[in-house]
Amino acid sequence: MTQALMELEAKKANFVKRFLTEVNSEKEFDTMLFYLNIVLDKPANKQQPYTEEELQARIRKSEEDIKAGRVYSMDEVTQEMEKKYPWLCE
C-alpha cells in the first residue's frame, strides 16, 4: 500500500470516528447525508422519469385538487419550508 493511500485511509477512519461521536440526532444525520450526496453528485432520491401516462394522471389529479380546494398558499409553503429547512432560509 502506498503512502498516499495509507494517508487517505487514515483520514477516512478519522472522519468516520468524528461523525459517529459528533452526530447526535437524526436531523444532523440527515443534513450530513444531504451534503454528502451533493459532494458525491448523487441525488438522495433518484427517480426515473415519468411516462406520458403518469404525467397526464398527475395533471388530472392536480386539477381535481385545485377544484376541491386542496391547495396551499405561498405563505403557507414558505412557513413550512422555514420550519423544516431553516438553514436554507437564512
C-alpha positions as CSV (number, residue, x, y, z in Angstrom):
1,M,0.0,0.0,0.0
2,T,1.4,3.4,-1.0
3,Q,1.9,6.2,1.5
4,A,-0.8,8.4,-0.1
5,L,-3.3,5.5,0.1
6,M,-2.4,4.9,3.7
7,E,-2.9,8.6,4.5
8,L,-6.3,8.6,2.7
9,E,-7.4,5.5,4.7
10,A,-6.3,7.2,8.0
11,K,-8.3,10.4,7.1
12,K,-11.4,8.3,6.3
13,A,-11.1,6.5,9.6
14,N,-10.8,9.8,11.5
15,F,-13.8,11.2,9.6
16,V,-15.9,8.2,10.5
17,K,-14.9,8.4,14.1
18,R,-15.7,12.1,14.3
19,F,-19.0,11.6,12.5
20,L,-20.0,8.9,15.0
21,T,-19.1,10.9,18.0
22,E,-20.5,14.3,16.9
23,V,-23.7,13.5,15.0
24,N,-26.2,13.1,17.8
25,S,-29.6,13.5,16.2
26,E,-31.5,12.2,13.2
27,K,-31.7,15.8,11.9
28,E,-27.9,16.2,12.0
29,F,-27.5,12.8,10.3
30,D,-30.0,13.7,7.5
31,T,-28.2,17.0,7.0
32,M,-24.8,15.3,6.7
33,L,-26.3,12.7,4.3
34,F,-27.8,15.5,2.2
35,Y,-24.5,17.3,1.8
36,L,-22.6,14.1,1.3
37,N,-24.9,13.3,-1.6
38,I,-24.3,16.8,-3.1
39,V,-20.5,16.4,-2.8
40,L,-20.6,12.9,-4.4
41,D,-23.1,14.2,-7.0
42,K,-25.6,11.5,-6.1
43,P,-29.1,12.7,-5.6
44,A,-30.6,11.4,-2.4
45,N,-33.7,10.1,-4.1
46,K,-33.0,9.1,-7.7
47,Q,-36.3,8.9,-9.6
48,Q,-37.0,7.6,-13.0
49,P,-38.6,10.0,-15.5
50,Y,-42.4,9.8,-15.6
51,T,-44.1,8.2,-18.6
52,E,-46.6,10.3,-20.6
53,E,-49.5,8.4,-18.9
54,E,-48.1,9.1,-15.4
55,L,-47.7,12.8,-16.3
56,Q,-51.3,13.0,-17.5
57,A,-52.6,11.3,-14.4
58,R,-50.7,13.7,-12.2
59,I,-52.1,16.6,-14.1
60,R,-55.6,15.3,-13.8
61,K,-55.2,14.7,-10.0
62,S,-53.7,18.2,-9.6
63,E,-56.6,19.8,-11.4
64,E,-59.0,17.8,-9.2
65,D,-57.2,19.0,-6.1
66,I,-57.4,22.6,-7.2
67,K,-61.2,22.3,-7.8
68,A,-61.7,20.7,-4.4
69,G,-59.7,23.4,-2.7
70,R,-56.8,21.1,-1.6
71,V,-54.1,23.8,-2.2
72,Y,-51.6,25.8,-0.1
73,S,-50.9,29.5,-0.3
74,M,-47.4,30.7,-1.0
75,D,-47.2,32.0,2.6
76,E,-48.1,28.5,4.0
77,V,-45.5,26.8,1.9
78,T,-42.9,29.4,2.9
79,Q,-43.7,29.0,6.6
80,E,-43.4,25.2,6.3
81,M,-40.1,25.4,4.4
82,E,-38.7,27.8,7.1
83,K,-39.7,25.3,9.8
84,K,-38.4,22.2,8.0
85,Y,-35.2,23.7,6.5
86,P,-34.2,26.7,8.5
87,W,-30.6,26.6,7.3
88,L,-31.8,27.1,3.7
89,C,-33.9,30.2,4.6
90,E,-31.2,32.3,6.3
